[in-house]
Amino acid sequence: MLITKYDTVTDPKYLDWSEHPITFNRANQWADIPYPGHFPLVLDPTIHNVWFKKVRIDGGSALNILFVGALTELGLTKDDLVLIDSPFWGIVPSRGSHPLG
């Protein structure tokens, strides 16, 4: 498998779809949302030239989870984290979890 990386800042390569605007109007708006807040937004963002798949965006949560594998992909280590000594609850039933940072 061949993976080609290029610097999108110094050598941008634009695709044809970037020439077509994406617009929304009132006709695209739902008249009724049956269960507001029950459907999270799931995206496939590119962060620092790393493509993440199925990232769940939840604006109502005060907890942001990043797995160790994602740290490695971003070129970060545990030393780059700020140590926090507070467990959080609700991820593993009836057990507290301790963050790495």
N, C-alpha and C positions, 0 to 999 in steps of 0.2 A: 504494500500500500504506500503510495506516495502522497505526502502532505506538503503542499507548497505554502510557505508563509511569506508575506510581503508587508512592507510598512505602508499602511493606508494613509498616513499623514504626509509623507514625502512623495508617495507615488499612488494617488487615489485611482482606483479603477471603478468607474461608475457603471451600474447595470442599467438596462433599458427601462426597467420599472421605476427608476428614480426620476424619470422625465414625466411621469404621470402623477398628478396630485391626488391625494386621498382626502376626500371630503365627506362630511356627515351633515345631515340636516334633520329637521324634525320628523321626517318620514322614517328615518332610521331609528328613532327613539322608541323604546318599548313603552306602551301605554300603561302596562301593569307589570310589576316585578313581583312574582308570587311569594318569594322568600328572600327579602332583601338581606344581604349580608351572609347568605349561605353559599354563595358561589365565589370562590377565590379566583383571582386573576393568575393565570399560569403563562409565563413567557419563556422564550429561549434567548436570553440576552448574551451579548458579547461584552466581556469585561476584561480590559487589558489584553486584547487579542486572544482571549480564551472563550470558547463558545460553551455556555452552560445550557443544559437541557432541562426543561420542566421546572423552572424556578417559580415557586409559589409566592405571590405578592399578597400580603394580608395587612392592610392598613390599620386594622384594629388590634394588632398584637404588639405588645411591648417587648417581645422576645425575638431576636434575630439569630437564627441558627445557621452556621456555616460549618460544613463538615471538614475534617482534617484533609481529606483528599482534595477539596476545593482550595484550601490553603496552599497545598503543594503545587496544584495547577497554576495558581497565581504567582508562584515564586516566593511565597511567604513561609516563614517558619513559626514555631511556637514562641520564639524570642521576639517576634514582631507584635505579639499580642500584649495588651495591658491586663495585668493580673487583677481578677475580681474574685473575692473570696465569699461569694454569696450563692448558695445553691438555689435552683429553681425547681418548681414542682409542676406536675401535670403532663409531662412528656412521657415518663414511664409511670404507669399506675402505681400508686402508694409508695413511690420512692422519689427521693430528691436526686437531682442530677447536678454535677459540679462542672462548671465551664472551665475550659483551658485558659480563657482570658476574656 
